[in-house]
């Protein structure tokens, strides 16, 4: 008895039957009567309950707990790794049963970027800025994402201030022959600093810490835009007539900023001129160029003493436009009949300046920085126009 009490037989476990299937709910006491063909077809059309999605928790995917850090710095490092797509594919495949393709779509039909390698590598930054999205390369871009990165406010302030500095130097009687040597003297050490910082990472980190607010992240491993700005301004002030050089710098300073600002505000509502350039930005550049040229040649320049614009500093635009001699001969017009002066000439010159500014801002010249191409193209367009009609 002692042994039987010690090794007693365990009780029979209680078994709970599963919920009846749709076919069982209609049966009575296990009796199944004769079924017609139409009833059989109706039973076959009975759908089974939808499968339970074990991945969906009904919450926002961005608010779910993650095993991996969401630090932008770490994310940037992972994105720069060549095996990012493969890692994403493996993680997506591991979260689903074998033999099934990973579901890359959310409940609202959007692409799940956490599982899709294509979405992970998509350049979302091109839709909001010419600067790449914050990858942790410039720390200040992380703290002031909208102020510095998305809208580039400090960079725009510097861009616009160059135009006002140019106006100040012109009003104080400073000649272009005095300015371009200073620009070249600034260009040499700044370019040398860029070469050094690309060779030594510690110098590059210090450089970014000091000037990161004025940089785009594409300039972390590339050339600083200030170099192109100085080079473009030096070329036009060194080789073009005084008024053409000054106007080219003003168009670079103000038209480019206007195109960038209004292009980001309303560019998605208009046609795209080319990648990264919209019709809204081009129209803003055209209007800004017309206003700038009209104010400079029609209001500011006449207020200055005549001694500012004599000799080698003579203006290329003298307030009169005339048709070329060959065209006058074909039309049989005299020089007086084929010439416009005063307001008409100023209007035509201002309109052409706006067109040149808009075109030079929109064109992609071998992928060069627009801080270099805009002043050079504006100078060539204005000077060529005056050579033909001046």
C-alpha positions as CSV (number, residue, x, y, z in Angstrom):
1,X,0.0,0.0,0.0
2,X,2.8,2.3,0.8
3,X,4.3,1.8,-2.6
4,X,1.0,2.3,-4.3
5,X,0.4,5.6,-2.4
6,X,3.8,6.8,-3.3
7,X,3.4,6.0,-7.0
8,X,-0.2,6.8,-7.5
9,X,-1.6,7.0,-11.0
10,X,-2.0,10.7,-12.1
11,X,-5.5,12.0,-12.8
12,X,-6.8,12.1,-16.3
13,X,-6.2,15.6,-17.6
14,X,-9.3,17.7,-18.5
15,X,-9.6,18.3,-22.2
16,X,-11.5,21.3,-23.5
17,X,-12.8,20.8,-27.0
18,X,-12.1,23.6,-29.5
19,X,-14.7,25.9,-30.9
20,X,-16.9,24.2,-33.5
21,X,-16.2,24.9,-37.1
22,X,-18.9,26.5,-39.3
23,X,-19.9,23.0,-40.6
24,X,-20.3,21.7,-37.1
25,X,-22.5,24.5,-35.8
26,X,-25.3,23.5,-38.1
27,X,-25.3,19.9,-37.1
28,X,-27.5,18.4,-34.4
29,X,-26.2,15.6,-32.1
30,X,-23.7,14.5,-34.8
31,X,-26.5,13.8,-37.3
32,X,-25.9,14.9,-40.8
33,X,-28.8,14.7,-43.2
34,X,-28.6,14.4,-46.9
35,X,-27.0,17.5,-48.6
36,X,-28.0,18.7,-52.0
37,X,-25.5,20.0,-54.6
38,X,-26.6,23.6,-54.1
39,X,-26.2,23.4,-50.4
40,X,-22.7,21.8,-50.8
41,X,-21.7,24.7,-53.1
42,X,-23.0,27.1,-50.5
43,X,-20.9,25.4,-47.7
44,X,-17.8,25.6,-49.9
45,X,-18.3,29.3,-50.2
46,X,-18.2,29.8,-46.4
47,X,-14.9,31.6,-45.7
48,X,-12.7,30.8,-42.9
49,X,-11.8,33.4,-40.3
50,X,-9.1,35.8,-41.4
51,X,-5.6,34.9,-40.3
52,X,-4.3,36.7,-37.3
53,X,-1.5,39.1,-38.1
54,X,1.0,38.5,-35.3
55,X,3.1,41.5,-36.4
56,X,0.5,44.2,-36.1
57,X,-0.1,45.6,-32.6
58,X,-2.4,48.3,-33.7
59,X,0.0,51.0,-32.7
60,X,2.1,53.5,-34.6
61,X,5.2,51.7,-36.0
62,X,7.3,54.6,-34.9
63,X,6.2,54.2,-31.3
64,X,6.9,50.5,-30.9
65,X,9.9,49.3,-28.9
66,X,12.9,48.5,-31.0
67,X,15.9,46.4,-30.2
68,X,18.2,48.6,-32.3
69,X,19.2,52.2,-31.4
70,X,17.5,55.0,-33.3
71,X,20.4,57.3,-32.9
72,X,20.9,59.4,-36.1
73,X,24.7,59.0,-35.8
74,X,24.4,55.2,-35.7
75,X,21.7,55.3,-38.4
76,X,24.0,57.3,-40.6
77,X,26.9,54.8,-40.1
78,X,24.6,51.9,-41.0
79,X,23.3,53.7,-44.0
80,X,26.8,54.2,-45.3
81,X,27.6,50.5,-45.0
82,X,27.3,48.6,-48.2
83,X,25.5,45.7,-46.6
84,X,22.5,47.8,-45.5
85,X,20.2,46.3,-48.1
86,X,21.2,42.8,-47.3
87,X,20.7,43.3,-43.5
88,X,17.2,44.8,-44.1
89,X,16.3,41.9,-46.4
90,X,17.4,39.3,-43.8
91,X,15.6,41.0,-40.9
92,X,12.4,41.2,-43.0
93,X,12.6,37.6,-43.9
94,X,13.3,36.5,-40.4
95,X,10.2,38.2,-39.0
96,X,7.9,36.1,-41.3
97,X,7.3,32.3,-41.5
98,X,9.5,30.4,-44.0
99,X,8.2,30.3,-47.5
100,X,6.2,33.5,-47.3
101,X,7.3,36.8,-48.7
102,X,7.7,39.6,-46.2
103,X,4.8,42.1,-46.1
104,X,6.4,45.5,-47.0
105,X,3.2,47.5,-46.7
106,X,1.5,49.1,-43.7
107,X,-2.3,48.9,-43.2
108,X,-2.8,52.3,-44.9
109,X,-1.0,51.1,-48.1
110,X,2.2,53.0,-47.6
111,X,5.6,51.3,-48.0
112,X,7.1,50.0,-44.8
113,X,10.6,51.5,-44.9
114,X,11.8,49.4,-42.0
115,X,11.5,46.2,-44.1
116,X,12.0,47.4,-47.7
117,X,15.6,47.7,-48.8
118,X,14.4,50.0,-51.7
119,X,12.7,52.3,-49.3
120,X,15.7,52.3,-47.0
121,X,17.9,53.5,-49.8
122,X,15.5,56.1,-51.2
123,X,16.8,59.6,-51.2
124,X,14.1,61.4,-49.3
125,X,16.4,64.4,-48.8
126,X,16.0,65.3,-52.5
127,X,12.3,66.0,-51.9
128,X,12.9,68.6,-49.2
129,X,16.4,70.0,-49.6
130,X,19.5,70.0,-51.8
131,X,21.4,69.1,-48.7
132,X,21.3,65.4,-47.7
133,X,19.2,64.5,-44.7
134,X,20.9,64.7,-41.4
135,X,23.2,61.7,-41.1
136,X,25.1,62.8,-38.0
137,X,27.9,64.3,-40.1
138,X,27.2,67.8,-38.9
139,X,25.9,67.7,-35.2
140,X,24.3,71.1,-35.3
141,X,22.0,70.0,-38.1
142,X,20.5,67.5,-35.7
143,X,19.6,70.1,-33.1
144,X,18.3,72.7,-35.5
145,X,17.0,70.5,-38.2
146,X,14.3,72.8,-39.6
147,X,16.2,76.1,-39.0
148,X,19.6,75.1,-40.4
149,X,19.1,72.0,-42.4
150,X,15.7,72.2,-44.1
151,X,15.6,76.0,-44.7
152,X,19.3,76.8,-44.5
153,X,18.6,80.1,-42.7
154,X,22.3,80.9,-41.7
155,X,23.5,80.0,-45.2
156,X,20.9,82.2,-46.8
157,X,21.7,85.1,-44.5
158,X,25.4,84.9,-45.5
159,X,24.3,84.6,-49.2
160,X,22.1,87.7,-49.0
161,X,24.6,89.7,-47.0
162,X,27.2,89.5,-49.7
163,X,24.9,91.5,-52.0
164,X,24.5,94.3,-49.4
165,X,28.2,94.3,-48.8
166,X,28.7,94.8,-52.6
167,X,26.3,97.7,-52.6
168,X,28.1,99.3,-49.6
169,X,31.5,99.0,-51.3
170,X,30.0,100.5,-54.5
171,X,28.5,103.4,-52.7
172,X,31.7,104.2,-50.9
173,X,33.6,104.5,-54.2
174,X,35.6,101.2,-53.9
175,X,36.5,100.1,-57.4
176,X,36.6,96.5,-58.7
177,X,40.3,96.7,-59.2
178,X,40.6,97.1,-55.4
179,X,38.3,94.2,-54.6
180,X,39.4,91.3,-56.8
181,X,42.9,91.1,-55.2
182,X,41.3,90.8,-51.8
183,X,39.0,88.0,-53.0
184,X,42.0,86.1,-54.5
185,X,43.9,86.6,-51.2
186,X,40.9,85.0,-49.3
187,X,40.5,82.3,-51.9
188,X,44.0,80.8,-51.5
189,X,44.0,80.1,-47.8
190,X,40.3,78.9,-47.8
191,X,41.0,76.4,-50.6
192,X,44.2,75.3,-48.8
193,X,42.2,74.7,-45.6
194,X,39.8,72.6,-47.5
195,X,42.6,70.4,-48.8
196,X,44.1,70.0,-45.4
197,X,40.8,69.1,-43.7
198,X,40.1,66.4,-46.3
199,X,43.5,64.9,-45.5
200,X,43.2,65.0,-41.7
201,X,39.9,63.9,-40.1
202,X,40.7,65.7,-36.8
203,X,41.0,69.0,-38.7
204,X,37.8,68.2,-40.5
205,X,35.9,67.6,-37.3
206,X,37.1,70.9,-35.8
207,X,36.2,72.7,-39.1
208,X,32.7,71.3,-39.0
209,X,32.2,72.1,-35.3
210,X,33.1,75.8,-36.1
211,X,31.3,76.3,-39.5
212,X,28.8,73.5,-39.6
213,X,25.8,75.9,-39.5
214,X,26.9,77.4,-42.8
215,X,27.6,74.1,-44.5
216,X,25.6,71.4,-46.3
217,X,26.3,67.8,-45.5
218,X,27.5,67.2,-49.0
219,X,30.3,69.6,-48.3
220,X,31.6,67.4,-45.4
221,X,33.5,65.2,-47.9
222,X,33.4,67.7,-50.8
223,X,34.5,71.2,-51.5
224,X,33.1,74.1,-49.5
225,X,30.7,76.3,-51.4
226,X,32.6,79.4,-50.2
227,X,35.4,78.5,-52.6
228,X,33.1,78.5,-55.6
229,X,31.5,81.8,-54.4
230,X,34.9,83.5,-54.1
231,X,36.1,82.1,-57.4
232,X,33.0,83.2,-59.3
233,X,33.0,86.7,-57.8
234,X,36.8,87.1,-58.5
235,X,36.3,86.1,-62.2
236,X,33.5,88.6,-62.9
237,X,35.1,91.5,-61.0
238,X,38.5,90.8,-62.6
239,X,37.5,90.5,-66.2
240,X,34.1,92.1,-66.7
241,X,33.2,95.8,-66.9
242,X,32.3,97.4,-63.5
243,X,28.5,97.4,-63.8
244,X,28.4,93.9,-65.3
245,X,30.6,92.6,-62.5
246,X,28.6,94.3,-59.7
247,X,25.3,93.2,-61.2
248,X,26.5,89.5,-61.6
249,X,27.4,89.4,-57.9
250,X,24.0,90.9,-56.9
251,X,22.2,88.4,-59.1
252,X,24.1,85.6,-57.5
253,X,23.4,86.9,-54.0
254,X,19.7,87.6,-54.3
255,X,18.3,85.7,-57.2
256,X,19.8,82.4,-56.1
257,X,18.4,82.9,-52.6
258,X,15.0,83.8,-53.9
259,X,14.9,80.8,-56.2
260,X,15.8,78.5,-53.3
261,X,13.3,80.0,-50.9
262,X,10.3,80.1,-53.1
263,X,11.2,76.9,-54.8
264,X,11.0,75.1,-51.5
265,X,7.8,76.8,-50.6
266,X,5.8,76.4,-53.8
267,X,8.0,74.2,-56.0
268,X,5.8,71.1,-55.4
269,X,2.8,73.0,-56.9
270,X,4.6,73.8,-60.2
271,X,6.4,72.0,-63.0
272,X,9.9,70.8,-62.4
273,X,12.5,72.5,-64.7
274,X,15.1,69.9,-63.9
275,X,16.1,67.8,-60.9
276,X,16.1,70.1,-57.8
277,X,14.8,73.1,-59.8
278,X,11.2,74.1,-60.1
279,X,9.3,76.6,-62.1
280,X,8.4,78.5,-59.0
281,X,12.1,79.0,-58.2
282,X,12.9,80.1,-61.7
283,X,10.0,82.7,-61.7
284,X,11.2,84.0,-58.4
285,X,14.8,84.4,-59.7
286,X,13.4,86.2,-62.8
287,X,11.4,88.7,-60.8
288,X,14.2,89.3,-58.4
289,X,16.6,89.9,-61.2
290,X,14.4,92.4,-63.0
291,X,13.9,94.4,-59.7
292,X,17.6,94.3,-58.9
293,X,18.7,95.5,-62.3
294,X,16.0,98.3,-62.4
295,X,17.0,99.6,-59.0
296,X,20.7,99.5,-59.7
297,X,20.9,101.0,-63.2
298,X,17.8,103.2,-62.8
299,X,18.1,104.5,-59.2
300,X,21.3,103.7,-57.4
301,X,23.9,104.4,-60.1
302,X,22.5,107.8,-61.1
303,X,22.8,108.9,-57.5
304,X,26.6,108.2,-57.3
305,X,29.2,110.9,-58.3
306,X,30.3,110.6,-61.9
307,X,33.9,110.2,-60.8
308,X,33.0,106.7,-59.6
309,X,32.4,105.4,-63.1
310,X,35.0,107.1,-65.3
311,X,38.0,105.8,-67.2
312,X,38.6,102.1,-66.7
313,X,35.5,101.9,-64.5
314,X,33.0,103.1,-67.2
315,X,29.7,101.3,-67.3
316,X,28.9,99.0,-70.2
317,X,25.3,100.1,-70.1
318,X,24.9,103.8,-70.9
319,X,21.1,104.0,-70.9
320,X,20.7,103.3,-74.7
321,X,20.1,100.2,-76.7
322,X,20.3,100.0,-80.5
323,X,20.0,97.4,-83.2
324,X,23.2,96.0,-84.8
325,X,24.4,97.7,-88.0
326,X,23.6,94.7,-90.2
327,X,20.0,94.6,-88.9
328,X,19.5,98.3,-89.4
329,X,20.8,98.0,-93.0
330,X,18.3,95.2,-93.7
331,X,15.4,97.1,-92.3
332,X,16.5,100.4,-93.8
333,X,16.3,102.2,-90.4
334,X,18.5,105.0,-89.2
335,X,20.3,104.8,-85.9
336,X,17.8,107.0,-84.2
337,X,14.9,104.9,-85.5
338,X,16.5,101.7,-84.3
339,X,17.4,102.9,-80.8
340,X,15.6,103.1,-77.5
341,X,16.7,105.2,-74.5
342,X,15.6,106.1,-71.0
343,X,12.9,104.0,-69.4
344,X,12.4,101.7,-72.4
345,X,16.1,100.8,-72.5
346,X,16.2,100.4,-68.8
347,X,13.1,98.1,-69.0
348,X,14.6,96.0,-71.7
349,X,18.0,95.7,-69.9
350,X,16.2,94.8,-66.6
351,X,14.1,92.2,-68.3
352,X,17.1,90.6,-69.9
353,X,19.0,90.6,-66.6
354,X,16.1,88.7,-65.0
355,X,16.0,86.2,-67.8
356,X,19.7,85.6,-67.6
357,X,19.6,85.2,-63.8
358,X,16.7,82.7,-64.0
359,X,18.3,80.7,-66.8
360,X,21.8,80.6,-65.1
361,X,20.2,79.5,-61.9
362,X,18.2,76.6,-63.5
363,X,20.9,75.3,-65.8
364,X,23.2,72.5,-64.8
365,X,26.7,73.2,-66.2
366,X,28.7,70.0,-66.0
367,X,27.5,69.5,-62.4
368,X,29.6,72.5,-61.2
369,X,28.6,74.5,-58.1
370,X,26.0,77.2,-58.9
371,X,28.0,79.7,-56.8
372,X,30.5,79.6,-59.6
373,X,28.3,79.2,-62.7
374,X,25.7,81.8,-61.8
375,X,27.9,84.9,-61.8
376,X,30.0,83.7,-64.7
377,X,26.9,82.9,-66.9
378,X,25.2,86.2,-65.8
379,X,28.3,88.2,-66.7
380,X,28.6,86.5,-70.1
381,X,24.9,86.9,-70.9
382,X,24.8,90.6,-69.9
383,X,28.1,91.5,-71.6
384,X,27.2,89.7,-74.7
385,X,23.8,91.4,-74.8
386,X,25.4,94.9,-74.5
387,X,28.0,94.0,-77.1
388,X,25.3,93.3,-79.5
389,X,22.8,96.0,-78.6
390,X,24.8,98.5,-76.5
